């Protein structure tokens, strides 16, 4: 696992989501609401 796949707020894994567009969301949601846009 790369460091960029880890949430900087809580340390949990980031998951790719695409319901409202592509982004990474924290797997610890709703306890952590960190999101990150995907850059191509």
ChimeraX commands (.cxc) that place a marker at each C-alpha (Angstrom):
marker #1 position 0.00,0.00,0.00 radius 0.5
marker #1 position 1.33,3.42,-0.92 radius 0.5
marker #1 position 1.40,6.28,1.56 radius 0.5
marker #1 position -1.02,8.24,-0.67 radius 0.5
marker #1 position -3.66,5.56,-0.02 radius 0.5
marker #1 position -3.76,6.49,3.68 radius 0.5
marker #1 position -6.02,9.20,5.13 radius 0.5
marker #1 position -3.86,12.04,6.51 radius 0.5
marker #1 position -6.48,12.81,9.19 radius 0.5
marker #1 position -7.10,9.42,10.80 radius 0.5
marker #1 position -4.68,6.94,9.19 radius 0.5
marker #1 position -7.35,4.68,7.66 radius 0.5
marker #1 position -7.37,3.54,4.04 radius 0.5
marker #1 position -8.75,5.80,1.28 radius 0.5
marker #1 position -11.31,4.26,-1.07 radius 0.5
marker #1 position -12.10,5.36,-4.62 radius 0.5
marker #1 position -15.67,6.57,-5.07 radius 0.5
marker #1 position -17.51,7.58,-8.23 radius 0.5
marker #1 position -21.17,8.21,-7.40 radius 0.5
marker #1 position -20.78,12.00,-7.67 radius 0.5
marker #1 position -17.57,12.02,-9.69 radius 0.5
marker #1 position -14.25,10.39,-9.05 radius 0.5
marker #1 position -12.54,11.04,-5.73 radius 0.5
marker #1 position -10.97,9.23,-2.79 radius 0.5
marker #1 position -12.95,9.04,0.45 radius 0.5
marker #1 position -11.87,7.81,3.85 radius 0.5
marker #1 position -12.95,4.26,4.70 radius 0.5
marker #1 position -13.60,5.51,8.26 radius 0.5
marker #1 position -16.62,7.55,7.08 radius 0.5
marker #1 position -18.77,8.90,8.78 radius 0.5
marker #1 position -16.27,9.26,11.65 radius 0.5
marker #1 position -13.82,10.89,9.23 radius 0.5
marker #1 position -15.05,12.91,6.25 radius 0.5
marker #1 position -11.73,13.46,4.45 radius 0.5
marker #1 position -11.96,13.44,0.64 radius 0.5
marker #1 position -9.39,14.02,-2.08 radius 0.5
marker #1 position -9.92,14.71,-5.80 radius 0.5
marker #1 position -8.29,12.31,-8.23 radius 0.5
marker #1 position -5.67,14.02,-10.41 radius 0.5
marker #1 position -4.97,12.48,-13.80 radius 0.5
marker link #1:1,2 radius 0.2
marker link #1:2,3 radius 0.2
marker link #1:3,4 radius 0.2
marker link #1:4,5 radius 0.2
marker link #1:5,6 radius 0.2
marker link #1:6,7 radius 0.2
marker link #1:7,8 radius 0.2
marker link #1:8,9 radius 0.2
marker link #1:9,10 radius 0.2
marker link #1:10,11 radius 0.2
marker link #1:11,12 radius 0.2
marker link #1:12,13 radius 0.2
marker link #1:13,14 radius 0.2
marker link #1:14,15 radius 0.2
marker link #1:15,16 radius 0.2
marker link #1:16,17 radius 0.2
marker link #1:17,18 radius 0.2
marker link #1:18,19 radius 0.2
marker link #1:19,20 radius 0.2
marker link #1:20,21 radius 0.2
marker link #1:21,22 radius 0.2
marker link #1:22,23 radius 0.2
marker link #1:23,24 radius 0.2
marker link #1:24,25 radius 0.2
marker link #1:25,26 radius 0.2
marker link #1:26,27 radius 0.2
marker link #1:27,28 radius 0.2
marker link #1:28,29 radius 0.2
marker link #1:29,30 radius 0.2
marker link #1:30,31 radius 0.2
marker link #1:31,32 radius 0.2
marker link #1:32,33 radius 0.2
marker link #1:33,34 radius 0.2
marker link #1:34,35 radius 0.2
marker link #1:35,36 radius 0.2
marker link #1:36,37 radius 0.2
marker link #1:37,38 radius 0.2
marker link #1:38,39 radius 0.2
marker link #1:39,40 radius 0.2
view
